[in-house]
Structure formats: structure tokens, C-alpha cells
């Protein structure tokens, strides 16, 4: 639903079903391909299934991730502000309070820059076009300019305050559901005594950690970050790792199966995704 709002300004209203297919295929690809290639795969699937230009779809996914960063950072900061949480807590060598501040300020700054570019498009794009033609060989410059225009189309939602608020609402809803899943996992693994802010903190640490390109499915990193986070609440390393692996695999299996199912139904193949996504 959020992606439909983001794409509507660049491509017009898109039907729900093919966007749902592209989303599940992209999340499945993140589970089986390295380096978060699923974001490229999702954009490529949208191009094939909806007809939106690849760079426009990719830009809309990038904007989606910026909104995610702002929302996760704010929720993460709420968890750190809890009176139960120790001030100056560290995960490895990272100060969590500093991390939350960097997330909120950094993603908010990127959002402000994107808004400024979109709202001053008539002045900014000609300037960038002249710069591209000055720096790149003549045979490459037109293609880069075209990609730049398509990418800017993907930021079109930032023209509308109403739609920005709608995207934020869906973002809070999405990450709220995600936090509830962590809480249900606490009860499933006998950790029901943990407070709600433990789920919010865990969500922030894991989301920030797996945002870095890494192995398929984020296995290893997800479990390690879970252990480090839950240790703040007195959970032993073994129990935290069991919880982390359990909730991870319960999330991993359904979206992978659903994504492969939709991949088969849409006529795309994994070979298509491997060939098209990396060069893009």
C-alpha cells in the first residue's frame, strides 16, 4: 500500500496485485541473494509487471527506505528513553544513544535534501544536466541524464504533504506490526517478562544492522544483534540466540515460499533476476 502511494506520483495509480507480487519477489530475493540485491530485484519485477521505468521504481524504493530510517530511528529513540534502559549503553563499540541520533538526523537530512531537489526540480535538473554533459563522454551523458530524470520521478510523492503523511502512517503501521511480532516471539520463547521497549530496541538494532549489504537472509548478523540487544535485559546469550534464530526462521520461510510462488506465477525466473538486477 505504501509503495502504491510512492509510485502514483511518478507512474499513475498502479494495481495492487502486481505490486504485491513484485514486493514478495523482492523480499524473497533478499533472502536468497547476497548484498541486499532484493531491492534491485523488486524494482526490476515492478518494471516487468507494472511497466514503471526501472530507475523510477528503484528511486521509490530508496525513498521508502528513507522513511523507514526516520520511523525506526524515532521508535528506537523511544526505547532508549525508557527509565529501565541504562544510559550510555553500547553494542560492541557503538553507543546506542549516538546511533539513534545519527539515524534520526541522517535519514531526516536525506529526506530534506530529496524534498529540496523535487521542489526545485526546474532549477536543479538543468544544472545537473550541464554538469553531466561536462564530465561524461558524449555517448554516455544522454543515458545518465535520462536515468536522472526517471529517478527524480520516483521522488514525486514528496510534492504532496498529504501523501507524505500517508506514507509515514503506513510506515509506523508496518514497523508497529513488526514490533508486535517481536513481542509475540518473546512469549513463544518464554521471555514474556521483557518490557515492550525491549522489542522496540531490538527492532532498531536489527533493522540498522541488516541494512548493511551482507550474506543472503542476514543469517548470523540477525542472531548476533539479537543476542547483544537482549543482554541489556538480562537474557542469557544462549536463550537470546535461540530466540533470534527461531523468530528469524519463522519470518524467513513464509516470505521466501510466497515470493517463489509469485515468481513462478508471473512468468519471471531466477535467471532473469540474476541477469538483470546486478548490472542495474
N, C-alpha and C positions, 0 to 999 in steps of 0.2 A: 504493500500500500504506500509506503514511504517512497519507494523508488518510482512509482507511478507519478507522484507529485513532482519529483525531481525531473523526470523526463518530459512531463507535459509541456513545460515551457519551451523545450528545445524541439520536440518532435510531435507535439499534439497528444491528445489522450491515447494511451496505449491499453489494449485489452489486458485484463488481469491474468488470464491463463498462461499466455506465452511468457509474461514477465515472471510468473511463479516458476515456470519450467526453467527459465534462464537462471533464476536465483538458486534453485535447488541444484542445478548442474554446477554452478559456480562454487557453492559450498561443498559439494561432493568433491570437486576438483581440488579445493584447498586441503581436503583430507587425504588425497592420494598423490598429489603432485607437490614438489618442493617449492620453497620461496614464495609462498602465497600466490602462486600462479592462478588460483581460482578467481582472483579479481579480474585478470585478463580474460580468462575463460568465460566468466559471467558476461563480460562486455561483448565478447565475440558471439556468445549464444544469443544475446539481445539483438545483435546485428543480423544474425541469420533468421531469428524467429519473429522479430518485430520490424526490422528494416531500419532501425536507427543507426546513424553512422557510428563506427567503432569508437572514434575519439570522443564523440559526444557521450556515448554510453560510459566510456571509461572516466570521463570528467565527472559525470553524475555520480559514479561510484566513489570517486575521490571526495566529492562534496559530502556524500553520505558518511564517509569515514571521518571527515572533519566534525560533522555534527555528533557522531559517536564519541569522538575525543572530548568535545565540550561536555556532553552529558555524563560520560563516565568520570571525567575529572571532577565535576561538581558532586556527583554521588560519592566518589572516593573521598573528597574533602569532608563530606558529612560524616562518614565513618571515622575519619581521623579526629574530628572534633568531639567525638564521644568522650565522656568523662572516664569511661572504662579503658580507653586506649592510652598506652604510655607515650608521653611526649618524647619527641626525638627518636622514635623507633626506626630501626634500619632493617632493610632486606639486603643481605650481603653488605655492600659498601654504599648502598643507596638510602638516603634519608627519605622516608615516605612522605613527610610533610612537604619537603622540597619537590619531590616527584609530583605530588598533587598540584602544587603551584605551577610547575613547569607545564603540566598537561593542560590546565585551565587557561593559562596565559598564552601558551604556544598555539593551541588549537583555536582559541578565540582570536588571536592575532592573524592566523591564516584566514579565518573566516572574514575578518575585517578587510584584509587585502583583496580577497575574492570579491567582496561586495564593492569595493572601490573600483576594481577593474571592470566589473559588469556595469556599474552605474556611470562609468566614464568611458564606455567602450568606444564611442566615436572618436575620442581623442587618443586613447591608449593604443588601440589596434593599429592605426596608421603609423604611429611611432614605432611600434614593434615590427611592422612590416618593413619599414625603411631599414631598421637595424638588421633584420634577417637578410634582406637583399644585399646589404653592405658586407655582411660577414660570411655568407654562404655562397658556394658556386651557383651559377645561374640555373643549372639543371635541377638543383635540389631546392632552391628557395621557394618556388611556387607550391611544391608539395608541403613544405613546412608551414607556409602561410595558410594553406587550406586546412591543415591539421589544427593550427592555432584557432581558426575561426570555428571549427567544429567543437573544439574543446571549450571555447568560450560559450557556445550554445548550451553546453552541458551545465553551465553555471547560471542559466537563465532564471532559475527559481529564486535567486537572490534579489531579483527585481521586486518581488512581492512580499511585503511584510506578513500578510495573511498566510501565504504558503510557507514562509519560513517558520511561522508559529505552528502550522500544521505538521511540518517535518519535525520540529522539536517535540511536539506532543507525541508523535509516533515513536520518536527516539526514546523518550522517557518511558513510554509504554513497553517498548521492546526490552530495554535494559531492566525495567521493573520485573517483567516476567522472568528474565534471566536470573535475577537475584532470588526470586521465589523458588526457582529450580535448585539453586544452591541450598536454600533453606530446607526444602523437601529432602535434599540429599543428606543434610545434617541428621534429620530424623531417621532416614533409612539406615544410616551407619552408626546409630546410637550416639549422635552428637547433638541431640536436641536441646541441650543446655546452653548451647552457644547463642549469643545475642544476635539480633538482626544485623547490627553493624559489622559483625564478622563476615556475613555474606557480602555486604557492600564493599568491605575492604578486600576480600578475596577476589571479587569480581574486578575491581580496579587493578590489582596487581597482575592478575592473569591476563586481562584484556591488554594492558600495556605491554606485558612480556611477550605475548604471542603475536603482537603487531609487527615484530621484527621478523623478516623472512627467515625461515628455518626449515626443519625437516617436515615431510608430509604429516598432516594431522596434529602437529605440535606435540607429539608424544615425547615425554622426557621433560621438556620445558614446562608444560602444564602441571605435571605432577610435582616437580621441584618447587615451583612457585606456590603451589597449594600447601606443601609442607612448610615452607618458610612463613607463609601468611598465618596458618593455623597455630603455629608455635607461639604466637603472641597471645593466644587464648588458652594456653596450657595443654594443647593436644599433642600427644607424643608423635614423634616422627613416623613410626610405623602406621599408626592409625590415620594420620594425615595423608600419607602416601596411598593407603588403601582407599580412602575416601576419594582422593584425587583421581586415581586410576578408575575407580568404579563409576563416578559421575562422568568422566571423560568418555569412557567406552559406551555408556548409555546414550550420550549425545552423538558419538561418532557413528554408530551403526545405523540409526534411522535415517539421518540425512544422506549418508553415503548410499544406502539402498534406494531411497526416494530419488536422489539425483541420478543414479544409474538407470532407474526405471524410466524417468522422463527423458534421459539421453537416448534411450532405445526408442521411445515412442515418437520423439521428434525427428528421428532420422539422422541425427548427428552421431559421430563416432569419436572415441577417444583419440583415434589417429588425427581426425580433424582438429581436435583441441590441441594436441601436442604440436601439430604443424603450424597452426595459426597463432596460438597465444604467445609463444616466446618471441618471435620476430616483432610482434606488435608492441 
